[in-house]
Amino acid sequence: MSEKYKVIDSTVPTFITITVVDWVDLFVRPVYCNILDESLNYCIKEKGLSVHAYVYMTSHIHLIVTAFDGELQNVIRDFKKHTSKKLVKAIQEHPESRREWLLRKFSFEAQKSGRAKNYKLWQDGFHPVILDTLEKIEQRVNYIHYNPIEAEIVFQERDYVNSSYRNYEEKNFAFCNVNIEPLW
């Protein structure tokens, strides 16, 4: 991993983006988003990850995270490895009109990179950005929650299910599927 994209301090809130190879629109079915929910919750419970904000877009996910019990890059590496296997299995086992194309695409990416055995689902890296001021934190939390509006998926942040927005909205008791720790 390049020095430019190393996590210096896993205990400082860090904005990361994890992207599907070639920006393939994968997260368009609840079954795939549920895998992300379960995997993040596992990392929270078992690997010391704290998720402060998140959004699943169709081809990538944005997170603000910290890791007190371990190195953030190791937790993210394990998350990507685990979710890659689970997502490929879900593509193979659940109704999916794009099954053949997706599997061919991810197989091609594995062969091309030479770094994966059968399928490569995630792009390398996750481009961490340290959020060391309140201004940076507020800007990135708002950016994450506004992403579905910018992409013209919904008209209001609260209407997007795959986001932590509901945990930040006052007097909203319908919390998101990931056990997040809001930053305010």
C-alpha positions in Angstrom: 0.0 0.0 0.0 1.3 3.4 -0.9 2.5 5.7 1.9 0.0 8.3 0.6 -2.9 6.1 1.7 -1.8 4.6 5.0 -3.8 5.0 8.1 -1.6 6.9 10.6 -3.8 6.7 13.7 -6.7 4.1 13.7 -8.2 5.9 16.7 -8.9 9.2 14.8 -12.1 9.2 12.7 -11.2 8.3 9.2 -13.3 8.7 6.0 -12.9 5.7 3.7 -14.3 4.6 0.4 -14.5 1.0 -0.7 -15.3 0.6 -4.4 -16.5 -2.4 -6.5 -14.1 -3.1 -9.4 -14.9 -0.8 -12.4 -17.6 0.8 -10.4 -20.0 -2.1 -11.1 -23.5 -1.3 -9.8 -23.8 -4.2 -7.4 -25.7 -2.9 -4.3 -29.1 -2.7 -6.0 -30.6 -5.6 -4.2 -31.4 -5.9 -0.5 -29.6 -9.3 -0.2 -26.2 -7.6 -1.0 -26.8 -4.7 1.3 -27.7 -7.1 4.1 -24.3 -8.8 3.7 -22.6 -5.4 4.2 -24.8 -4.8 7.3 -24.0 -8.2 8.8 -20.3 -7.9 8.0 -19.9 -4.4 9.5 -21.8 -5.4 12.6 -19.5 -8.4 13.0 -16.4 -6.1 12.7 -17.9 -3.8 15.3 -18.6 -6.7 17.7 -15.5 -8.8 17.1 -12.8 -6.6 15.6 -13.1 -3.4 17.6 -14.3 -1.3 14.6 -16.4 1.7 15.3 -18.6 3.0 12.5 -19.6 6.6 12.9 -21.4 7.2 9.6 -22.0 5.2 6.4 -23.8 5.0 3.1 -24.0 2.2 0.5 -24.2 3.5 -3.0 -24.7 1.2 -5.9 -21.0 0.8 -6.7 -19.2 1.8 -3.5 -19.6 2.5 0.2 -18.4 5.4 2.2 -17.6 5.0 5.9 -16.3 7.1 8.8 -14.6 4.7 11.1 -12.1 4.2 13.9 -10.5 1.0 15.2 -9.3 1.0 18.8 -8.5 -2.7 19.1 -6.5 -3.1 16.0 -5.1 -1.5 12.9 -7.8 -0.1 10.7 -6.2 -1.3 7.5 -6.3 -4.9 8.8 -9.9 -4.7 9.8 -10.8 -3.3 6.3 -8.7 -5.9 4.6 -10.6 -8.7 6.5 -14.0 -7.0 5.8 -13.3 -6.8 2.1 -12.1 -10.4 1.9 -15.1 -11.7 3.8 -17.7 -9.6 2.0 -16.2 -10.5 -1.4 -16.7 -14.2 -0.7 -20.2 -13.7 0.7 -21.3 -11.4 -2.2 -20.1 -13.8 -4.9 -21.9 -16.7 -3.1 -25.1 -14.6 -3.0 -24.8 -13.7 -6.7 -24.5 -17.5 -7.4 -27.4 -18.5 -5.1 -30.0 -15.8 -5.3 -32.1 -14.7 -8.2 -29.9 -12.3 -10.2 -30.6 -11.3 -13.8 -26.9 -10.2 -14.2 -25.4 -13.4 -12.7 -23.3 -14.5 -15.6 -22.1 -11.1 -16.4 -21.2 -10.3 -12.8 -19.3 -13.5 -12.3 -17.5 -13.2 -15.6 -16.6 -9.6 -14.7 -15.2 -10.5 -11.2 -13.4 -13.6 -12.6 -11.8 -11.4 -15.3 -10.7 -8.9 -12.7 -9.1 -11.7 -10.6 -7.2 -13.0 -13.6 -6.1 -9.5 -14.7 -4.8 -8.6 -11.3 -3.3 -11.9 -10.5 -4.0 -11.1 -6.8 -7.2 -13.0 -6.3 -7.9 -16.7 -6.8 -11.3 -16.9 -8.5 -13.1 -13.5 -8.2 -12.0 -10.0 -7.5 -14.9 -7.9 -6.3 -13.3 -4.8 -4.6 -10.8 -2.4 -6.0 -7.5 -2.3 -4.2 -7.2 0.2 -1.3 -9.7 2.3 0.5 -8.2 5.8 0.4 -8.3 6.9 4.0 -8.7 10.5 4.9 -8.0 11.5 8.5 -10.8 13.7 10.0 -8.8 15.6 12.6 -11.1 18.7 13.0 -14.8 19.1 13.8 -15.1 21.0 10.5 -13.8 18.0 8.5 -16.0 15.5 10.4 -19.1 17.6 9.8 -18.3 18.0 6.1 -17.8 14.3 5.6 -20.8 13.2 7.6 -23.0 15.6 5.6 -21.3 14.4 2.3 -22.1 10.8 3.2 -25.7 11.4 4.0 -26.3 13.7 1.0 -24.8 11.2 -1.5 -28.1 9.4 -2.3 -29.7 12.8 -3.1 -26.8 13.9 -5.3 -27.2 10.5 -7.1 -30.9 11.3 -7.5 -31.9 8.1 -5.7 -34.1 9.8 -3.1 -35.3 13.4 -2.4 -34.6 13.4 1.3 -31.8 11.8 3.3 -34.2 10.1 5.7 -35.7 8.1 2.9 -32.5 6.2 2.0 -32.4 3.0 3.9 -28.8 2.1 3.4 -27.3 5.0 5.4 -26.7 6.1 8.9 -28.7 9.3 8.5 -31.5 8.2 10.7 -29.2 7.9 13.7 -28.2 11.5 13.2 -31.8 12.8 12.8 -33.3 14.3 15.9 -36.4 12.5 17.3 -36.1 9.6 15.0 -36.2 6.2 16.7 -36.1 4.1 13.5 -32.3 3.5 13.6 -30.2 2.0 10.8 -29.2 -1.6 10.4 -25.5 -1.0 11.4 -24.7 -0.4 15.1 -23.1 2.9 14.6 -21.6 5.4 17.1 -22.7 8.9 16.0 -20.1 11.6 16.3 -22.7 14.0 17.8 
